[in-house]
């Protein structure tokens, strides 16, 4: 048996194993998530803070872009 036929046989088998592994890992993670308390976790609050900072930066960049567009039209 040559290597190409061996790889052809192994590839679908590995795909099945990987999919089953991902399904099991996903189910395990979902169970962990549902066991959290009612409050917001520290990771969620950290993400919310980062999102607020990014929104502020986005607004600042929009203002700068508008200023540059106005400057370009004036020339």
Secondary structure, 3 states (H helix, E strand, C coil): CCHHHHHHHHHHHHHHHHHHHHHHHHHHHHHHHHCCCCCCCHHHHHHHHHHHHHHHHHHHHHHHHHHHHHHHHHC
